Every structure is written in C-alpha cells, then in structure tokens.
Amino acid sequence: MAVSLFALLHHPLPLTHGWIPGMVQLVAVVALVAAVGWRTRTWRLLWLPWAVIVGAAVTGAAYWYVASQGLAGEPAPHALWLWIGLSGVAAAVLLAGWRDARWWRRGVSAMALPACLLCAALALNQWVGYFPTAQTAWNQLTAGPLPDQTDQVTVVAMQKQHRIPARGTVLPVSIGDAVSGFRHRGELVYLPPAWYATDPPPRLPTVMMIGGEFNTPADWLRAGNAVTTVDDFAAAHHGYAPVLVFADPGGAFNNDTECVNGPRGNAADHLTKDVVPFMMSRFGVSSRPQNWGVAGFSMGGTCAVDLTVMHPDMFSAFADIAGDLGPNTGTREQTIDRLFGGSAQRWAAFDPTTVMARHGPYTGVAGWFHVNGYAPVNAQAAAANSLCATGAARGIDCAVVVQPGRHDWQFASRAFAAALPWLAGRLGTPDVPPISLPGPGPSTPVEQVAVR
C-alpha cells in the first residue's frame, strides 16, 4: 500500500542521518551531471568554467558572511560549503544553458538547482540539528501543535477542578512589553502536573529557557525535546518539576540580541522586567531568587550566565550549554559596535567576566556548564573553564561537564536532561532532593568533569 505524503512527513524519519540525506544527494548529483552534460565545445571551454567560478564565488561569499558575523560555534562541515558551491554551479548552468538546451535538459537543469539547495539545507541541518526528524520539520514549518499543548480555558478549568494531568501542559502566553518596549513573539509556559493540585497553585520554582542564535521560543520544545525530558522527570517525582518559561530573546528569527539591551532591542529588560513579573502574577510561581534559574543553549547558554551573574537578586542557578565567554557577534570590536552601538562601557556592563569581577563575592549562586567534546579544544570549553574559574573565585559553585557531541540541538537535549535533576533540586522543587554538582566517577554519566 502506498504511503501518503502526510503519513511520511508525520513519521519520525531522521533528517540528520540515515537514508534521506543520502537519497537527496544522489538525486542532486544525477540531476546536476545531466544538466551540465558534454554539449558543445563553446559550452565546455567558456560556460562550464564560468559556472564553476560562480560556484566558487558563492561559496566564498557564504564563508565570509558566516565568519564576519560570528555565526559559527564550531567549523561548518565541508559538505555545507560543497553544496553551497554546487548550488551556485547549478544556477549558472541553468541560466547559461537554457537558451540552447533541449527540453529534457532544461527540465533536469531546473530540477538540479532546488535539489542542490536542499542538499545544502540538509547539510546545514546536520550541522546544527535544528530539525532532527521529518515530523519536527513539518510541525515547525506548518506551526503544528507542540507537545502537551493546551489552551487557557482548559488550564483554568483543570485548576479549578484540581484535575492533575498525567503529563504537564504547554500553554502559549502573551507577555506584555510595557517596561522593556521590546517587541517579541508569543512565548510559552510549561506547567508540571503538580501545579494543578491546588488553587491558588503551589509556589513552584521556575526555569527560564532560552534558545540559540537563530531561534523561536518553541525550539526547546520541538528540537530540544525539553517537554519530554521534564515530563519524564515529573513522573518520577510525584508530578513535581519546575515551571518552565520559554522566553523570546530575539523578537525575530535572525535578530541576535545575545540577551542584552542595545540597538537590537532591550532583550535583557524584557526577560527580567517583563517575563519574571508576569510568571509570578499569572502562574503564582515563587518570587524568591533561590527558586529561579536560567537554562540556555549556545547563545542561550551565554544569556543564562549573564542574567544570573548580573541579577543574583533574581536568579540563583544557571545551566550554560555550549555558551560563549560573553555576548558575541564576531570580534570584540564587531560585538561592541553591533550590540552596544560602539560603547565599550555598555559592553562591559554585560560582559560576565567583568560583571563578576566588579560584583565581588556571591552567595547562594551556582552554575552547570555543559560543553561538547567534539574537538579536543574548542571555544565553548575554553569559555566554560574561564567563566567557572572566575565565578569560583567569587563564591559561585560550578562544574564544567564535557560530553561527546556536536554543537546541535541533540547535544543540547542530552545536556538539559543531565542537568535537570541538579537544577530542579538546587531550586527547591518539592519532592526533589538537592544533589551536588557532578564530580568524576564511574556513576557520573559524563566523560570528563571539572568541579570548582
């Protein structure tokens, strides 16, 4: 029986490995070879070399842009640059050869370009892990339902009836911007089953969840598997887990604010002055800093450290997953210009190393740094060790956990699952005993741990 496209897209077919990327690459190669063909002597000596030059120029431009904008946490795979270049070749072949080509060659030329572009997109996805499966991609691109998603009416009815669900619930929320003036997208809140036990609800701890540089507030739920992780955790602790708020630090998919206040918007004010008060008033969560934490991946990891060390009166724990040494959009000079309007003083106010040095001793603050071991030495590992050392010298308990993996959402998902028991216990989640930061030993599910 034939499989419908709908069923195929809703089946958890992997997009970061397996047969789909290989099949698409095979189709692209065959189509491109057929499009190029042998053709005429003029074609081989003039137009084909020109197409190759176009491909090389497109690759060079893409490489320059990524490097100049500071977009990469790790070097991009060679396959990405190869398929970007071949996409340029395919476009040049389509334009240069259209006039004199036969109908069938025009057809394969028209097919080769989108096939090469799709291969470049798949290579990019293999690099960042944004769409782990076909279902994730379909739901994201079509705004499909989120895991455990419900609505405001249902939440109110369940709470009044003290109807405790077997799993937590995800609720889209509209948080104002009266204080920050930061124009943002809709955000999301996860309520664990125990939140429904009483009315008013128990004053549970809260974790602010922040995604990467190119982000939507739903990334942690779709690509990062956060809801399944926290649902499983709550099921093992009588329905108790922290409330999670999936905040929007960008306002747009490609607006990299690094969670600071600056020309790209007052993102820091939105997170601290809009989101935090909203969670307290709307969901009755605890207002004590001992019960608030921040977890983030990549740029979000940088934000997690920055928000906590800048506001220890608001947050007491953070999980930094593969973050940078500080807000980063290129070189230091580029970062100061792009994020702070050229003001080194404003940059220093958001640089976590400078902030910790100026703050002095901290009390009751702790952090979990989680970095990947894909390379023996990488920028995230160096940043984590430096920040942990600086923090430890000023009273912040911290550990640097190293696990194998790439700088992608699959790694972030595993890192969050590893950090959640410590984070939930640290923030005082009911029925969750506090545990120490991880240390070396055969019982610790990590390859290498440095504790300070």
N, C-alpha and C positions, 0 to 999 in steps of 0.2 A: 504494500500500500504506500502510495506516495506521501512524503512528509510535507506538510504545508509550510510556507514561509513563516507564518505566525508561530507554528509549533517549533520550528528551527530556532527562531530568534528568542523564544522563551525557554529553550533548553540550555542548561549551564555549559555551553561549549566554550572551552578556554580560548582566549584571544592572545595570550602572552606566550603560549607554547602549543604544541600539538599540530594537527594537520591543517587547520585553517590558514595560518600564515604561509606555510609551505605551498599549499594549493594556489593561493592568490599570487605568490611569487612566480610559480610555474606558468600560470596564465599570463602574467605580465611579461615574462621573458619571451614566451612564444609569440605574443602579440607584437612586442617591440621588434623582434627579429624579422617577423613577417612584414612589419611596416617599413623597416629600413630597406630590406631586400638588396638585390645587386644593382638593379636599374641601369642607368646609363653611365658612361664614362664621366660626364659632367657632374652627375649626381655623386659618384664615388670620390672625385677629386676636389669638388667645390662644396657641395651642400652637406655631405656627410661630415667632413671636418668642421664645417660651420656649426652643425648640430652638436658635435662633441664640445666645441668651445662654449656654446650656450650652456650646456650641461655643467661644465666646469665653473662657469661664471655664476650660475645659480647656486651651486654648492658652496663656492667661496663666499657669496653674499649671505647665505644662511649661516655659515660658520661664523662669519664676522658678527652678524647680529646676535647670535647666541652668546658669543664671547663678550661683546661690548655691553650687553645688558645684564651680564652676570646671572644668566638664567640657569646654568647647569650646576647641580651639586656634585655630579660625577661626570666624567667624559662620556659623551654620547657614543653609542655603538657605531662601528664602521658601517653597518648595514643602513643606518639612517642617512648618512651622507651619500652612500652609494645610490639609494633610491631617490633621494632629492636630485642628485645629478642625472639619473636616468629619466626622471620626470621632465627635467629641462631638455634632455635629448628628445624625448617623445614629443614635447610641444614643438620643438624646432622642426622635427621630421614631419609632423602634421601640417605645419604652415608652409614649409618649403616644398614639400612633395605633393601637396593637394592638387595643384593645377594639372599636372601631367600624369597623375596616378590613375589606375583603373578603379572601378567602383569597389571591388573587393579589398584593394589595398587602402582605399580611403576608409573603408569600414574598420579594418584592423588598426589603422593609424588612429582613428577616433577612439577605439577601444584601449589602445596601448597607454594613452595619457592618463585616463582615470585609474587604470589598473596600476600604473607606476605610482600615482599619487596615493592610492590605497595602500600599497606596499610601504610607502614612506610613513603613512599614518600608523600602520601596524608596527613598524619598527620603533616609532616614537612611543607607541603604547607599551611595547615590550620594555622600553627603557624606563618609563615612569609608572607602569602598571595601573593606569587610570581606569581602564575598562578590563577587568580580569576575565570576564565572560561575555558572551553574546547577549545574555539576558541583562547584564549590568549596562551594557552599551545601549540596548533597546530602551530600557527603563529611563536612562538618563536623557537620551535624545528625544524621547516622547513624553518626558515628565511623568513616567509611570509611578504607581504607588510605592511608597517607601516601606521598608519592613516595619511591621507593627503600627502602621499609620492609622490614626483615627481623627476625630474632629472635636471641636469644643463642646458641642451639645452632648456627645457621648461621654466625654470626660466628666462633665458636671453631673450627669445622671448617675454614672458609676460611683462617683464620690459620695453623692447624697445617699445612695443605697448601700454604701460600704461594700460594693461588689469588687472584690480583689481578683484581678485577672491572673491567668496562669503565666502570662508574659507581660512585660512592660508595654507602654504605649508611646507612640511618637506623635507629637502634636505640632502642626505648623502654627507659628505665632507671628504677630506683627508688633514689633518693639519700636516704640517711638524714637525720635531723634531730637527731642526738644532741647536737650542740654548740649549735645555734640554738634548738631547740624549736619551729621554725616548721613548722606543718602545711601541706604543699604537695601539689600534684597531681603525677602522673607527668611526668617530664621526658624529653628526647630528645637523642640524640647523633648527629652526622653524622661518619662515618669516610671519609676520601678513599681512593681505590684504593690509593695508596702505603702506607697504614697496614698493609695485608696482606702487604707484601713480606717482612717478617722476623718472627721470633718469638724474643724479645720484639719488639714493634713499634718503629719509629723514634720518637725523641722529637720529635714534631711540635709546632709551635705550636698554640695554642688560642685561639678567639674565643668569648666568652660572648655569646649572642644574647638580647636582651630586647625584648619586645613593648610594646604601648601600654597605656593605662589599663585598658580593658576587654579582657581578654586570656585566651588559653590558650597553653600552651607551643608548640602546633602552629601558631600564627598565622603565624610567619615562614615556615613550610613551605607552608601552604595559601594564604594571602592574599599573603604577601610573596615567593613564588617563590624562596626562598633556595636550595633544593636544586638546582633547575635552574641557577641562577647559579653556584653553587660547582662543580657537576658540569662545566659548560662550562669553567670556569676550570681545573679539574684536568686536563681532557682536553687543554688547551693547554700544560700544564706537566708532562707525563710522569706524570700521576696524582697529583701533589703539590698539596696545598691545606691550609689549616689545618683541624684538627679543630674542629667547631662543637658547642657545647653549648647547647641551647635550654632555658633555665632558667625556673623559675616564681617570679616575684617577688610574686605575689598570694595564692596559695592558694585563690582563688575568682575567678570571672569578674569580679565587681564590687567586689573588695577592692583599692582603690587604695592601695598601700603607699608608692609612689614610691621603693621600694628602700631604705627607712630602717628603723631599729629604733624601735618605738613601740607605741602601743595596738593598732595593726592587725597586729602581729606583728613578729618580728625578721627582716625580709626581708634586710637587709644582712648579718647574720651567716650566714644560710642561703647566700647567694651566695658569700661569701668564706670561710666556715669549714666549710661542708658540701660545696658544689659543687666548689670548686677542689681540695681534697684528694682527693675521690672521683675526679676526672678523672685525677689523677696516678697514683693507686694502681690504678685499674681499667683505664685505657687507656694507661698508660705515657707520657703526654704530658710535654713539658718542664716542669720546675719553675721555670725561670728567668723572672723578670718580663719580660725582653726578648722572651720568646716568648709572652706572654699579652696579649690585648686584649679590649675590650668594644665591641659594636655594638648600637645600640638605636634604636627609632623612637618618636617622641612622648615619653611618659613614659620609655620605654626609653632614649631619647637623653639625657634628664636623668640617668638612672641611669648611663649609660656615662661621662659626665663625672665625676659624683660618685664613683663607685667608683675611677676612675683617679687623680683628684687626692687622694683620701683614702688610697689604698693604692698609691703608686708602687713599693712593695717587692713588689707582686703583679702589677700591670698596667703596661704601658708605652705603650699606644696605645689610642685610642678613636675610634669613628665615631658622632657625635651627629647623628641625622637628625631635624630639626624638634623638638628638645627645648626645654625651658623654661630660664629663668635659674637655677632651682633647684627643689627639691621643691615642688609646687604643688597645692593642693586648694581654691583660692579666693583670698581675700585673704590677706595675710601673717598677720593675726590668726587667720583661719579655719584656715590651714595649721598654725600653731603649736598651735592647740587640737586639731585633728583628728589630726595626725600625731605630735605630740610631747607630748600631754597638757597643753598650756599652758606648756611650758617653753621660753622663748626661748633658753636656754643649749643645750638639746639641738638646737633648730633650727639654731643657729649651727654646731654640730658637723657638720651635714650640708649646710650651705649652701656650694656650691662656691666662690663668690667669697670668702667668709670663710675657708674652708679653705685656699685658695691663698695668701691674704694672710698667714695665720698660719704656713704651712709654710715659706715662704722659697723660695730657688732650687731648681728641679727639674733633674734631669739625666736625659737619655735618654727623656723623655716627649713624646709628640706626639699631636695630635688633628685630626680631619677633621670640620668642621661642615658639614652639608648642609641648606639651607633652601629652601622653595619660594618662587617669585616670583609667586604668585597675586595678591598685593596689593603695591603699591609699598613699603609699610612694614608689617611685621607683627611680632607679639611674638616669634616664633621668630628672625627675622632680627636684631632688636634684642638678643635674648638671646645669640645666637651671636657677634655682634660684640663685645658686652661681655665675655663669657667668654674669647674668643680674645685680646682686648686685655689682660685681667688675666693670663691664662696666659702670654702672650708676655713680659710684664714680669717674669715669674718663671722664664723659661727653657724654657717649653713651646712647641715648634714647632707651629704650627697654621695652618689655612686655612679660610676661610668660602666655601663653594661655593653659588651660587644658581642654581637651575633652575626653569623654569616647572612648575606643577603645583599640585594641591590637597593638603591635609593628609590623605592617604589612603594605603592600602597600595600602590596602584600607584606613587605617588611614592616610597614607601619602597623598593620593589623596585628601581626605577631608581637610586636613590641608593646602595643597597648594591652594586649591580653596578658603579657608578662608583668606589666607594671600595675595593672588594675588592682590586684589584691593588696599590694603595698599602699597604693594611693587611697583606696577605699578605707583601709584600716587607719591610715595616717589622718584622714579627715574625720574620723569618728563615726563611721557608718554603723548603725545598730547591728548587732549580731555578727559583726566583722571584727575579729581580734586584730589589734595592731601587730605588725610584723616589722622586723628590722630590714633595713636596706640590704640587698643581696650581697653576699660575700663569696669568695672562692670555695669550692667544694663540690663533691660529686652529686649532691642533691639539688644544686642550683642549675636551672635549665638555661645556662648560658655558657659560652665558650671561654669568656675572659671577663673578669670583673675587677675594677679598681675601686676601692672604697676609701673615702676620706672622712 
